[in-house]
């Protein structure tokens, strides 16, 4: 099993869906998504120093659990 904690973020006014990127990358490596937890971290990040906010504040993160597919046993006669 592989546990990955990640979050979505904005950089240069571009939204990056970190959890989608993690799932896509893991599945390309042959892992399967086993479970997904969304962790609410409270009221959100402090925005006191932000003058011009363009996107919603994200107050959650993800814990994604991946598994390697089980190998099937070879049938012997």
N, C-alpha and C positions, 0 to 999 in steps of 0.2 A: 504494500500500500504506500501511496505517496500523498502527503498532506501539504496543501499550498494555501497560504494566506495572502490575499491580494485585494486590491480595490480599484475602482474606476477613478480617473483623474483627468484634469484639464491641463493642457500645456499650450501656450500660445493661442488661446481661444479655440483649441481643437480638443474635442472630447475623445478620450481613449478609454475604451471598455476593456479594462484589464482582465476581468473575469472571463470575457469571451475569448480574448487572446490566449489566456492560460488553457482553457478547454480545447481550443483549436490546436494549439501546439502539442498538448499532451496526447490528443487523439491521433495526431500525425505521427507521434512516436510509438503508437501502438497501445496506449493506455486507454482505459475506459473510465468514464465518469461514474463514480459509485454513489456519491452523495454531495450535497451542497448546503452549507449553512450560511445564513446572512446574519451578521453580528451588528446590532445597533449600538453605536458608541456614544449615544447621548444626544444633546441638542445640536450638535454640529460644530465644525471648526469655528474658531473666533474670527470674526470678520471686521474687527475694529480698524485695522489698518488698510482694508481694501476700500478704495475710493469708488471704483466703477465695477460692479459685479455683473458679469454677463451670463453666468450659468448658475444653476441651483447648487447649493452647498451639499456635499455628500457627507452623511453622518453614519455610514455603514461600511463594513468590509465583508469579504467572503472567505470562507474556509471551504476549499474544494478537496474532496477525497477521490483519488484515482486508484484504480487497481489494474494489475496486469491481467489479461484474459487467462483463464485457466486452460492449461494444455489438455487436450483429449488423449486418453490412453490409446496406444496402438492395440488393435484387436489381433490377438494371436489365435491361430486355429489349432 
